[in-house]
Amino acid sequence: MSFRPASLSEALLIRKTNDVMVYCGGSDVMIKYRSWSGTPAQFPKDVLYIGHLKELKSIDVNDFEITIGATVSYAQFLQDERIPIEYKKPVEQIGSVAIRNIGTFSGNICNASPAGDTLTMLYALNAKVIVASTVGKREIAIENFITGPGSTCLKNDEILTHIIIPNQKFSHTYYYKVGTRKANAISKVSVFAVADVVEHRVTDIRIAVGSCGPTVIRLKEAEAKIIGSNTSNIESMIYSLLTMYDDKIVPIDDVRSTKVYRSKVALNLIETFLVKELGQ
Ligand SMILES: Cc1cc2nc3c(=O)[nH]c(=O)nc-3n(C[C@H](O)[C@H](O)[C@H](O)COP(=O)(O)OP(=O)(O)OC[C@H]3O[C@@H](n4cnc5c(N)ncnc54)[C@H](O)[C@@H]3O)c2cc1C
């Protein structure tokens, strides 16, 4: 059976009273539960479709936050001129035009793949998610919401309704995704990093690495070591910084790549950001 609620409150009631799988854009679930060619997908439980819910289809931008509704597609995000272009870079490289027309941040987050391409940006920008149920809402930091590969702390009666990104400006923003080809490629490795440099001194820095561990990796100890440094000194610190990252980067071998390749490339990308981008 499938449900198509008329409102968010109806969706939450259905979620509370039925054992259902939330279906937003469907670009992950249709692959996960695909069946033989020409036959419908075989879902393990009833489906709650929310992709049409207007209440969750807007993006709000103010001086402090960018709030993205759960049913906002990547295409809608990319078309919004209020969104800083730096934040569009990871989204521009997701899938293909067709996938970006249906795929959503909320699906990418709830799918909780370590290779999810919005996740490095959301971790680096200290994003939060809002989840709702019939009894209220919870606001959860992204790194607490995702608890492992494919797992989150979302409860059975909850729906992720919004993603909140602090609307902060940075002097440096860096994104690099390594995939097998330019379109429709799941990341082998990706890095999203931001920094603020004031008069050659680093006042803020966050580096998030994707596809290199059970969840996105951010090393706050390494970031704390860099904050306060003069950019001209970063090259001399690079060996000890990369050693810290090397200890925490724990990729796997899979169909897309090897752990040796992933580690090497991740460290190269971090070095490029620290030495070439910040050191200039
Ligand atoms: C050809 C192809 C290429 C792709 N390329 C990329 C890529 O380059 N990078 C990348 O990161 N991903 C890629 N993907 C994966 C997918 O498109 C993304 O993860 C997308 O963001 C999923 O969003 P969705 O709305 O379609 O999720 P859905 O498939 O609807 O849902 C995904 C999961 O999240 C849950 N869910 C969805 N929304 C909510 C909600 N609001 N509340 C609670 N639970 C929810 C669902 O129950 C399900 O478990 C690709 C997929 C395909 C088919």
The ligand as an SDF file (V2000), in Angstrom:
LIG
                    3D

 53 58  0  0  0  0  0  0  0  0999 V2000
   21.8360    7.3650  -11.2520 C   0  0  0  0  0  0  0  0  0  0  0  0
   22.0340    7.8750   -9.8440 C   0  0  0  0  0  0  0  0  0  0  0  0
   23.0930    8.7370   -9.5740 C   0  0  0  0  0  0  0  0  0  0  0  0
   23.3060    9.2070   -8.2840 C   0  0  0  0  0  0  0  0  0  0  0  0
   24.3690   10.0370   -8.0520 N   0  0  0  0  0  0  0  0  0  0  0  0
   24.6040   10.4730   -6.7990 C   0  0  0  0  0  0  0  0  0  0  0  0
   25.7270   11.3270   -6.5450 C   0  0  0  0  0  0  0  0  0  0  0  0
   26.4780   11.7020   -7.4440 O   0  0  0  0  0  0  0  0  0  0  0  0
   25.9420   11.6940   -5.2520 N   0  0  0  0  0  0  0  0  0  0  0  0
   25.1140   11.3230   -4.2280 C   0  0  0  0  0  0  0  0  0  0  0  0
   25.3550   11.7000   -3.0970 O   0  0  0  0  0  0  0  0  0  0  0  0
   24.0400   10.5210   -4.4560 N   0  0  0  0  0  0  0  0  0  0  0  0
   23.7620   10.0950   -5.7040 C   0  0  0  0  0  0  0  0  0  0  0  0
   22.6870    9.2880   -5.9320 N   0  0  0  0  0  0  0  0  0  0  0  0
   21.8280    8.8850   -4.8070 C   0  0  0  0  0  0  0  0  0  0  0  0
   20.5600    9.7490   -4.5960 C   0  0  0  0  0  0  0  0  0  0  0  0
   20.1810   10.4130   -5.7780 O   0  0  0  0  0  0  0  0  0  0  0  0
   20.7650   10.7980   -3.4860 C   0  0  0  0  0  0  0  0  0  0  0  0
   21.1740   10.1840   -2.2950 O   0  0  0  0  0  0  0  0  0  0  0  0
   19.4920   11.6400   -3.2420 C   0  0  0  0  0  0  0  0  0  0  0  0
   19.8360   12.7470   -2.4910 O   0  0  0  0  0  0  0  0  0  0  0  0
   18.3960   10.8600   -2.5210 C   0  0  0  0  0  0  0  0  0  0  0  0
   17.2920   11.7390   -2.3340 O   0  0  0  0  0  0  0  0  0  0  0  0
   15.7940   11.2190   -2.5750 P   0  0  0  0  0  0  0  0  0  0  0  0
   14.8750   12.3070   -2.1700 O   0  0  0  0  0  0  0  0  0  0  0  0
   15.6610   10.6790   -3.9430 O   0  0  0  0  0  0  0  0  0  0  0  0
   15.7590   10.0350   -1.4900 O   0  0  0  0  0  0  0  0  0  0  0  0
   14.7610    8.7800   -1.3750 P   0  0  0  0  0  0  0  0  0  0  0  0
   15.1970    7.7130   -2.2950 O   0  0  0  0  0  0  0  0  0  0  0  0
   13.3500    9.2200   -1.4390 O   0  0  0  0  0  0  0  0  0  0  0  0
   15.0620    8.3460    0.1370 O   0  0  0  0  0  0  0  0  0  0  0  0
   16.3450    7.9400    0.5630 C   0  0  0  0  0  0  0  0  0  0  0  0
   16.2560    7.4570    2.0190 C   0  0  0  0  0  0  0  0  0  0  0  0
   15.9300    8.5390    2.8890 O   0  0  0  0  0  0  0  0  0  0  0  0
   14.6680    8.3110    3.5410 C   0  0  0  0  0  0  0  0  0  0  0  0
   14.0170    9.6190    3.5150 N   0  0  0  0  0  0  0  0  0  0  0  0
   13.9350   10.4690    2.4520 C   0  0  0  0  0  0  0  0  0  0  0  0
   13.4240   11.6370    2.8260 N   0  0  0  0  0  0  0  0  0  0  0  0
   13.1190   11.5300    4.1290 C   0  0  0  0  0  0  0  0  0  0  0  0
   12.5510   12.4350    5.0710 C   0  0  0  0  0  0  0  0  0  0  0  0
   12.2060   13.6910    4.7400 N   0  0  0  0  0  0  0  0  0  0  0  0
   12.3720   12.0140    6.3450 N   0  0  0  0  0  0  0  0  0  0  0  0
   12.7260   10.7360    6.6960 C   0  0  0  0  0  0  0  0  0  0  0  0
   13.2970    9.8440    5.8490 N   0  0  0  0  0  0  0  0  0  0  0  0
   13.4890   10.2420    4.5780 C   0  0  0  0  0  0  0  0  0  0  0  0
   13.9770    7.2250    2.7350 C   0  0  0  0  0  0  0  0  0  0  0  0
   13.0980    6.4640    3.5370 O   0  0  0  0  0  0  0  0  0  0  0  0
   15.1720    6.4160    2.2640 C   0  0  0  0  0  0  0  0  0  0  0  0
   15.6210    5.5660    3.2930 O   0  0  0  0  0  0  0  0  0  0  0  0
   22.4310    8.8070   -7.2310 C   0  0  0  0  0  0  0  0  0  0  0  0
   21.3460    7.9630   -7.5080 C   0  0  0  0  0  0  0  0  0  0  0  0
   21.1430    7.5080   -8.8000 C   0  0  0  0  0  0  0  0  0  0  0  0
   19.9680    6.6150   -9.0740 C   0  0  0  0  0  0  0  0  0  0  0  0
  1  2  1  0
  2  3  1  0
  2 52  2  0
  3  4  2  0
  4  5  1  0
  4 50  1  0
  5  6  2  0
  6  7  1  0
  6 13  1  0
  7  8  2  0
  7  9  1  0
  9 10  1  0
 10 11  2  0
 10 12  1  0
 12 13  2  0
 13 14  1  0
 14 15  1  0
 14 50  1  0
 15 16  1  0
 16 17  1  0
 16 18  1  0
 18 19  1  0
 18 20  1  0
 20 21  1  0
 20 22  1  0
 22 23  1  0
 23 24  1  0
 24 25  2  0
 24 26  1  0
 24 27  1  0
 27 28  1  0
 28 29  2  0
 28 30  1  0
 28 31  1  0
 31 32  1  0
 32 33  1  0
 33 34  1  0
 33 48  1  0
 34 35  1  0
 35 36  1  0
 35 46  1  0
 36 37  1  0
 36 45  1  0
 37 38  2  0
 38 39  1  0
 39 40  1  0
 39 45  2  0
 40 41  1  0
 40 42  2  0
 42 43  1  0
 43 44  2  0
 44 45  1  0
 46 47  1  0
 46 48  1  0
 48 49  1  0
 50 51  2  0
 51 52  1  0
 52 53  1  0
M  END
$$$$
